[in-house]
């Protein structure tokens, strides 16, 4: 009975440590330290959170970008001006891409050309705008039909998005293995090893 209680206590201690690390209040500060030193993990947490948000926004933008290009190609094929097609198709997006495209539309209404507005969008960290800007500039310089160029670019981004999803699916076994090792393996080791350790101690060592 004492062995079972000891094992249960160790498992409870392990779970408690994980819970404290996961639920440590962000408002906890160390007194007597400068503001930038009161939370040693605060800077790292903000950096990790910022990087995670940036990657999430990039994924959301990449997921909608092929559809945006395809819609623009259809609108241009129907005889619409590329600038007007961009404005209409941008209104059908959502999330981070919608916010970025609204800034581009504001610049367009202020008199900026579409390639220049896309260049500013690229400078804000949305790198997919570079290909669209270069494609539109090349089509205008060479006289290539804009609709055909946009369709080809949409197919390319559809392929990239498919490859990204396949990579995410292929990485799931590795991520699940990490979760198994961190949260399931230690309790199993405690349950399987501790009885032998206790028997060795009780044998008179």
Secondary structure, DSSP 4 states (H G I P E B T S, - for coil): -HHHHHHHHHHHHHHHHHHHHHH--TT---TTS-TTTS-HHHHHHHHHHHHHHHHHHHHHHHHHHHHHHHHHHHHHHTT--HHHHHHHHHTT--HHHHHHHHHHHHHHHTT--HHHHHHHHHHTT-THHHHHHHHHHHHHHHT--HHHHHHHHHHHHHHHHHHHHHHHHHHHHHHHHHHIIIIIIHHHHHHHHHHHHHHHHHTT-
